[in-house]
Amino acid sequence: MQKIEIFKMTLQDFAQIEKNLMSDFDDFWTPAILKSEIVAENRRYIIAKQNGKIVGFAGVMHNFPALEIMNIVTKKDCRGKGIGKKLLQAILENAEKNQFTEIFLEVNEKNKMARSLYENAGFCQIGERKTYYGDDNAILMAKKA
């Protein structure tokens, strides 16, 4: 497997994935929403690159002393290769370095791969939001940093 490198996401990175965001990654957010997230003051987005190409991204919202993971997204044709895990590790390392005490997230109850990733990283279910993802429920998870 080729090396995965993590960088802070820039607007230039966004421009590279904007036209293929909904087809190559996911259709959970429009490009306009993602762009507004990237430039928001209390957000931080990172990208995963492999062979110089963006293969994933992740974002967090800072509400010190808590951190909320907004998303971790891997390019559809690159899933199951450890990219999401690498992005999550970068988030957790940054949380520890910056002394966040708790980390929260929500995940679609049917997304077994993501749920397993979070559980293996020490996240526990703390609640549920009914029909948050259309007909699917959101599982609320938390971890002490």
C-alpha positions in Angstrom: 0.0 0.0 0.0 1.2 3.5 -0.9 1.9 6.0 1.8 -1.0 8.2 2.9 -0.1 11.8 3.8 -2.3 14.2 5.9 -2.4 17.9 5.2 -4.5 20.9 6.3 -7.2 21.4 3.7 -7.0 24.6 1.6 -9.5 26.2 -0.8 -7.2 24.9 -3.6 -7.8 21.4 -2.3 -11.5 22.0 -2.2 -11.4 23.2 -5.8 -9.8 19.9 -6.8 -12.6 17.8 -5.4 -15.6 20.3 -5.8 -16.9 19.0 -9.1 -16.6 15.3 -8.1 -17.6 15.7 -4.4 -21.0 14.1 -4.7 -20.0 11.4 -7.2 -16.6 10.3 -6.0 -17.0 10.9 -2.2 -20.6 11.1 -0.9 -23.7 13.2 -1.5 -24.2 14.1 2.2 -23.2 17.8 1.6 -23.3 20.0 -1.4 -20.0 21.7 -2.5 -21.3 25.0 -1.1 -21.9 23.6 2.3 -18.4 22.0 2.4 -16.8 25.2 1.3 -18.6 27.1 4.1 -17.3 24.5 6.6 -13.7 24.8 5.4 -13.6 28.6 5.9 -15.6 28.7 9.2 -13.6 30.0 12.1 -14.2 27.1 14.5 -13.6 24.4 12.0 -10.5 22.5 10.9 -10.4 20.3 7.8 -7.7 17.9 6.7 -7.1 15.9 3.6 -5.5 12.5 2.9 -3.3 12.3 -0.2 -2.0 9.2 -1.9 0.3 9.6 -4.9 -0.5 13.4 -4.8 -4.2 12.8 -5.2 -6.8 13.6 -2.6 -8.4 10.3 -1.4 -10.2 11.5 1.7 -10.9 14.4 4.0 -12.2 15.0 7.5 -13.4 18.0 9.5 -13.9 18.9 13.1 -15.7 21.7 15.0 -13.8 23.2 17.9 -16.0 23.9 21.0 -13.3 23.8 23.5 -12.9 21.8 25.6 -15.0 19.5 23.4 -14.3 18.6 19.8 -17.0 17.4 17.3 -16.1 15.3 14.3 -18.1 16.7 11.4 -17.2 14.1 8.9 -14.6 11.6 7.8 -14.9 10.8 4.1 -12.9 8.5 1.9 -13.2 8.4 -1.9 -15.5 5.6 -2.9 -13.0 3.7 -4.9 -10.4 3.9 -2.0 -12.6 2.6 0.9 -11.4 -0.2 3.1 -7.7 0.7 2.7 -7.1 2.5 6.0 -7.6 6.1 4.8 -10.4 6.8 7.3 -8.4 5.3 10.1 -5.4 7.6 9.2 -7.7 10.6 9.2 -9.2 9.7 12.5 -5.7 9.1 14.0 -4.7 12.6 12.9 -7.9 14.1 14.5 -7.2 12.2 17.8 -3.6 13.3 17.9 -4.6 16.9 17.3 -7.2 16.7 20.0 -4.7 15.4 22.5 -2.1 18.0 21.5 -4.6 20.8 21.9 -6.0 19.4 25.2 -9.6 18.7 24.2 -11.3 16.6 26.9 -14.1 15.0 24.9 -14.7 14.1 21.3 -18.2 13.7 19.8 -19.6 12.5 16.5 -22.7 11.0 14.9 -22.8 8.2 12.4 -25.5 6.6 10.3 -26.6 3.4 12.1 -26.3 1.5 8.9 -22.7 2.5 8.2 -21.1 -0.5 9.8 -17.6 0.2 8.5 -17.5 3.7 10.1 -19.1 2.5 13.4 -16.4 -0.2 13.6 -13.7 2.4 13.0 -15.0 4.6 15.8 -15.6 1.7 18.3 -12.1 0.4 17.7 -10.8 3.9 18.5 -12.6 3.9 21.8 -15.8 5.7 21.0 -19.0 4.6 22.8 -22.6 5.1 21.9 -24.2 7.8 24.1 -27.5 8.3 22.2 -29.5 8.2 19.0 -31.3 10.6 16.7 -34.3 9.1 15.0 -34.6 9.5 11.3 -31.6 11.9 11.2 -30.4 10.5 7.9 -33.7 10.3 6.0 -35.1 7.0 7.2 -32.0 6.0 9.0 -31.1 6.9 12.6 -27.9 8.6 13.7 -25.9 7.0 16.5 -24.3 9.6 18.8 -20.8 8.6 20.0 -18.3 10.1 22.4 -14.8 9.5 23.6 -12.7 11.1 26.4 -9.6 12.6 24.8 
